Amino acid sequence: MTLLNLPKLSNVAVSALAFALIFAACTTGTNEESATGTSAVAASVVSDESGSTSVSTPVIPPTTTSRTYGSQPLSTPELVELLTPSVVQIAVSLPRGQAVGTGVILDKTGLILTNWHVVEGAITITVAFEDGSITEGELFRRDTQLDLAIVRVSGQDNLRPATFGDSAALRIGEDVVAIGHALGLRGGPTVSKGVVSALDRTIVGEAGGDLTGLVQTDAAINEGNSGGPLVNMFGEVVGVNTAKINIGDRIGFAININDAKTAAYSLIAQGPLPPPGFLGVAGVDVTRALARALRLPVGEGFGITVIEPGSPAANAGLELDDIIVKLDSTEITNGQDLTDFLRDHPSGSEITITVVRDSQFLVTLETTLVERTER
């Protein structure tokens, strides 16, 4: 049986990969000439993420949903008035300039949730609050797989944590508001309103950098919004604004707050964790429709379209167009399954990978996950 004329996953994924690589993932990096809104912000030294102690940190859970049956939605001005004190501006000094992002206050002890890409590579971190106060910040914890980080500040009284909702309850079409320091403009955060455009989206990025389970919104998200809240009309944070597509019109993405809360609880409670395992692949979800179009022998899986040289995937002998269907004994039906597996298997884990190759062979490979190197 010849399969030479069958279309390849890599061909199908070309447009998706180009689409992903063009978008600006709300990265707020600026160079020396174009740094915006940061000159008035003081600098501070970032401590090592492991902190000064290795003992567990007491957990003060973020404020949970307090809505009762029959609660009425807020007007947009009411919502902004409620949330603004819980939103901070994060300014970082980088080796090649400055950048600005946004954060959400997690608790009264001074823990602030933001995106990892906002503070990645920072030499200094500074946090500015709604009341005008400015303080030094330090990197406390990070989850590079989910693109989340926790920044810690001290000596701040009267912090107002945001209220966190349930992203599983989101419905396509419901109104949401994005709040953040777009473009680092002076004068407080920017507010944009839209709807939930789609749920459970996946952004195909560089090898090992796919983001899954995202909330898509048409509320305008611009550089500087990263790490800020996506809020429903009851004043509950339902997402962390993370990315936009440059070639699209009002296509933005937020990490769903349920995943973000789970990651934050784990990071805070357990202290420094081993980094999530890095495999070094990117690709596309093999849906039943795609499997039928390509005449594949499986109905679901994760099709590989990118393999990072020197990665565990490359060392294991994975090939482009392989379809991952199982990691150890865990069935892999999409990119979310792959991400969840890697998050639960830290660097150093030895794993078995089962793939479908050339649309007909079932191949089993072994490799050892590593820590993803910073870029």
N, C-alpha and C positions, 0 to 999 in steps of 0.2 A: 504494500500500500504506500504510494508516494504522497508526501505532504509538501512537496516543494512549492506548489502553487498557492498554498494557504497564506493569507495575510498574517503579518506578525504583530504581536502586542506592541513591540517597539514602534512600528509604523502607526498603529492606532494612537499611541500615546504621544506622538511628536507634538501635535497641537496642544495637548494638555500640558506637556512639560514647558513648551514655549510660553504658554499662557501663564504658568506659575512663575517662571523665571523673570517675566517682565514686570510683575507686580512689585510694588514697594511694600514690604511687610511692616508698614508703619515704622520702619527704622527711622530714628530721629537724628542720626548722625549728621553733623554739619562740619564744614571746614572752617579755617580761621577767618575767611572772608565773609562767610554767610551765617555765622552763628547768630541766632535770633533770640532775644528775650532772656539772655543768660548773664549779661554783663553785670547786673545788679545783684547776682546771686553769689553768696560766699562759697568758697571751696572747702572740702573736708576730706580727710583721708579714709579710704575704704579699708576696713579690716579684713583679715582672712576670713573666708566664709565659715570656717569651722568654729570661729569665735574663740574666746579666751578660756573656755571650759568645755569639757567633753561630756558633762552630765546632761541628762535630759532637761528640757525646758518645760516648766508647767504650762499646760494648755488652758487658755481662756478662749473658748470657742467663739467665733464671730457671731454677731447678733443674728438670730434666725428669723424666719418669717413670722410676723406677728399678726398677719391679716386674719380677720375672722369672716365667717360667711356673711355675705351682704355688704362687705366693705365697698366703698365707692372709690372709683379711680380718681386720682388727683388731676388737676389741670397742669399743664406744662409749667407755668410759673411756680405753682405750689411744689411740684416735684423738684424743680431746680433749687428752690429755696431750701428744701429739705436735704438734698444730697450735697450741695456745694461744700458745706463744712467738712464733709467726709472725703473730699477729693483734694489731692495735693499735686503740686508740680514737682517733678524730679528733674534736676539739672545735673548732668555729669560732665566731667572733664575727661577727654580721651587723648590718647597720644597724638592725634592729629586734628584736634579741635574740640568743640563742645557739642552737646546734644541735649534735647529736652524731651521728657516724656511725662506720663501721668501715673498716679498711684491711687489706691483706695485704702482707707484706714481699716485695718482688720480688728484691732482691739485697743483698749485704753492703755496697754503697756507700751505702745509705740511700734507695733508691727504693721507694715504697710505692704500690700500686695501690688505687684506690677508685672510687666513682662521681663523675661530674662534678657531679651535683645535690647531693652532700654538701658540696662546697667552692664551688659557684657563688655569687658575690656576697660571699664571705668577706672581712672586713677583716683578720682574724687567723686563723691555723691553729695548732693545738697537737696534738702526738702523744704519747700515753701508751702505754708498753710494759708487757708482762706482768710484768717485774721491778720495776715501780713507778717507773721513770725517766720523766721528762717533758721534752720538748724542743720547740723552735720548728720549724715546718715552713714550706715555701714551695711554691706551686704551680709545678710543673716543666713539665708538658705536659698537654694536654687533647684529648679527642676528643668533641665535643659530640654528634656524630651517633650514636655508640655509647654515650653517657652514661658515659664513662670519664675518669679524671684520674689523673695521677701526681704524688704529693707527695714532696718531697725533704727529708730531714733530714741533719744532719751531726754529727760528733763522737760517734757512737754505736758502741761496740765490741760485738763478739759478737752481731751481728744474725743471726737465724736465718731465712733465706728459706724460704718454703713450697715444697712439691713440687707441680708442676703436671702434671695428667694430660691425657687425651685425651677431650674431650667428644664426639667422633664415635663413641667406643666405648660411650657410655652406652646403657643399655637401659631401656625403660619398665618400671617395677616394681622396679628395683634400689634398695637402701637408700642414702640420703644423709643427711648431717648439715649443718645450717646453724649457723654460729658467728658471733656478732656482739654488739655492745653495744646490745641491744634496749632502747629507751626511755631509754638513758643511765643505767641503774641502776648503783649502786656495787657493787663486789665482783667485778669480772671479767666476762668475756663470758658471754652466754646461749647455751645449746646446745639445739637442737631437732632431732628426728629424724623422717624421713619417707621417702617414696619418690619416684622420678622419675615424675611423673604423666603427662607428655607431653613431646614434643620439638618443636622448630621452631615454637614459638608466636610470634604477632605481637600486640603490644599497639597498638591504634589510639589515638593520643593527639592532641594539638594539631597543627596544620599543621606538617609537617616534623619531628615528634617521634615518629614510629612507631619502635618497637623490634622487631627481627625476629630469628629464629633462637634464641629464648629457650628455656631449660629450665624447664618447669613442675614445681613440687614441692608436696607437702602438708606439708613441714616448715615449722613456723610461722616466718614472717618478719614482723617488726614494725618500726615506725619506730626507727631507730638501727642496724638490721641492714644498711642500705645500704652496699655496698662490701665487705662481709664475704664469706668463702668459703663456697661450697657444696662439700662434700667427699664423695668416695666412701668406701667402707669400707676402702680401702687407704691412706687418708691423703693422697690426691691431690686438689688443688683442681680441680673440674670446672666451676665457675661462679662468677660474682660476683653475690651477692644484690642485687636491684635494686628489685623492686616487689611489691606485693600488691594484691589486690582486696578492697575493704572490704565489698562486698555479698555476697561469697562466703565459704565456710567452708574455710579452709586452702588458699587458692589463691595461691601465690607464684611469682615468676619470677626467674630468674638469667640473666645474659648468659653464653652458653656460653664456656668458657675458651679454646677455639681461636680464636674471634674476638677475645677480649680479649688473648691473647698476641700475635696478629698485629699488632693495633693498638699494643700496648705496644712491641714490637720496632721498629716503624716510627717511632714517636714518639721513642724513645730514640736510635736510630741516626741519624736524619736531622735531628735538631734541630727548631727551630720550623718547622712546616709551614703552608702556606696552609690556611685553614679549609676544611672540606668545603663543597661547593656547597649552597646552599639554594634549593629550588624553591618551597616554600610550599603543599604539598598534603598531605592525609591522606585515608585511604579504606580500602577493603577489597580483599582478594584476590578476584579473579574466578576461582573454581574451576569445573571442568567441571559440577559439580552446580548451582552458582548460575547459570552461563551457560544451562544447559538450562531451569531454572526461570523465568528472565527472558526466554527465547527470544532470547538475544544471538547475534550473528553470529560471535563469537570464543569460543574455549574457555578462554582464559586471558588474564590481564592484571591491571592495577591500576585499580580503579574509584575515581574521585574523589568524595568526599563532603564535603570541606572545602577551601576555597581561602582563603588568608590575603590580606586586602586589601592592595594595594600590593606584593605579592610578584612574583617573576618569573613565576609561574604565572598570576597575574591579568593582568600586563602582556602576556603572550603570547596571552591570549584563551581560556585553558582554561575550561571550564564544568563545573558539577556534573553528575555522571553520565557525563562523558567517561571512556573506558577507555584508559589509557595502554598501548600495546602495543609501543612502540619508543622508545628515546632514542638519537639518532644511529643507529648501526647495531646497537645492543645490544637484543636482544629482552627485553621486560619481561613476565614471567609472573606476578609477585607482588611484594609489598612488599619482600622481601629483595633482589630484582634492582634495585629502585629505590634502596634504601639503598646497595647496593654501587656502583652507578653514581655516585651523588652523592659517595661517599667518594673515588672515583677521579677526580672532576672538581671541582677547587677553585673557590672564588669567582673570578669573572671569565671562566669557561668559557662559550663560546657553544655552545648545543646546539639540536638539532632534535628536536621532540617529535611523535610520530605517535600519534593517538588515534582511537578509534571513537566517533562522536557520533550520538546519536539512534538507536542500534542499527543504523545502516545506512550512514552516511557515514564515509569515511576522510579525516581532516583532518590536515594537517601544519602545525606552528607552530614558531616560533623564539623563543628568549629567551636572556638572559645570566644565569647563576647569580650569586648574591650571597652575602655572608657573613651568616649568621643573626644577627640582633640579640639581645643578651642581654636577658632580661626582668627 
